[in-house]
């Protein structure tokens, strides 16, 4: 099996905690991990973190990708999004990492949509955008 297709089983909660620590080590702000497995078939966890600038988005993205690859031999599914959008997504299968500028995070309010108690008001607000 080639290195690109090799998969490693990692507990999604452990991976989420590891990525939270990585983001905090690189000074990301408001880092949260949310269990979404009961409401999503896409992933078990998502992590959201704020980066103060596009260069910090790129640095966070590269750092988290590298650390996960070195520790767990996992690679992202697909290529990370462009930091110019203000939002970089890293898809590790059972964990999706969202790295966002403050403006993007406020606008899309992922915690409001996917948190423990998503509100109807948040869903309606997002539908209007």
C-alpha positions in Angstrom: 0.0 0.0 0.0 1.5 3.4 -0.9 2.0 6.1 1.7 -0.7 8.2 0.1 -3.3 5.6 0.5 -2.3 4.2 3.9 -4.9 5.0 6.5 -4.6 5.0 10.3 -7.4 4.6 12.8 -7.4 7.3 15.4 -10.1 8.0 17.9 -11.8 11.2 16.6 -12.0 12.7 20.1 -8.2 12.2 20.6 -7.5 13.7 17.2 -9.8 16.7 18.0 -8.0 17.3 21.3 -4.6 17.1 19.5 -5.6 19.6 16.9 -7.0 22.0 19.6 -3.6 21.8 21.3 -1.8 22.5 18.0 -4.0 25.5 17.3 -3.4 26.9 20.8 0.3 26.3 20.5 0.3 28.6 17.4 -1.8 31.2 19.2 -5.1 30.7 17.6 -8.0 32.3 19.5 -11.3 30.9 20.7 -10.5 27.3 19.8 -13.4 25.0 20.3 -14.1 21.3 19.6 -17.7 20.3 18.9 -19.0 16.7 18.8 -21.2 16.5 15.8 -21.4 12.8 15.3 -25.1 12.6 16.5 -26.3 15.2 13.9 -23.9 14.6 11.0 -22.9 11.7 8.9 -19.9 13.7 7.6 -17.7 13.7 10.7 -17.7 13.0 14.4 -16.0 16.2 15.5 -15.3 19.6 14.2 -12.8 22.1 15.5 -13.1 25.9 15.0 -10.3 28.4 15.6 -9.8 32.0 14.8 -6.6 33.4 13.2 -6.0 37.1 13.2 -4.7 37.3 9.6 -4.2 35.4 6.4 -0.6 34.6 7.1 -1.6 33.1 10.5 -4.3 31.1 8.7 -1.6 29.6 6.4 0.8 29.0 9.3 -2.0 27.3 11.4 -3.1 25.1 8.5 0.5 24.0 7.6 1.3 23.4 11.3 -1.8 21.3 12.1 -1.4 19.3 8.9 2.2 18.6 9.6 1.7 17.6 13.2 -1.2 15.3 12.4 0.8 13.6 9.6 3.9 13.1 11.9 2.0 11.9 14.9 -0.8 9.9 13.4 0.3 9.3 9.8 -3.0 11.0 8.6 -3.3 13.3 5.6 -6.2 15.6 4.8 -8.8 14.5 2.3 -8.3 16.9 -0.6 -6.3 20.1 -0.5 -6.8 22.8 2.1 -8.8 25.8 1.0 -7.1 29.1 0.0 -6.5 31.4 3.0 -7.5 34.4 0.9 -11.1 33.5 1.6 -10.7 33.9 5.3 -11.5 30.3 5.9 -9.3 27.2 5.6 -10.8 23.8 6.0 -8.8 20.7 6.9 -10.7 17.4 6.4 -9.2 14.5 8.4 -12.3 12.3 7.8 -13.8 12.0 11.3 -12.6 15.5 12.2 -13.1 18.7 10.2 -10.9 21.6 11.2 -12.1 25.1 10.4 -9.6 27.9 10.6 -11.2 31.3 10.1 -10.6 35.0 10.3 -12.7 36.9 12.9 -14.9 38.2 10.2 -15.6 34.8 8.6 -16.2 33.2 12.0 -18.7 35.8 12.9 -20.5 35.7 9.6 -20.8 31.9 9.4 -21.3 31.2 13.1 -20.5 27.5 12.9 -20.8 27.0 16.6 -24.4 28.3 16.4 -25.2 25.9 13.6 -23.4 22.8 14.9 -23.2 23.4 18.7 -24.9 21.3 21.3 -28.1 23.4 21.0 -28.3 25.0 17.6 -31.0 27.7 17.6 -33.7 28.1 15.1 -32.8 31.8 14.9 -29.2 31.0 13.8 -30.5 28.6 11.1 -32.9 31.2 9.8 -30.2 33.9 9.8 -27.9 31.6 7.8 -30.7 30.8 5.3 -31.1 34.5 4.6 -27.4 34.9 3.6 
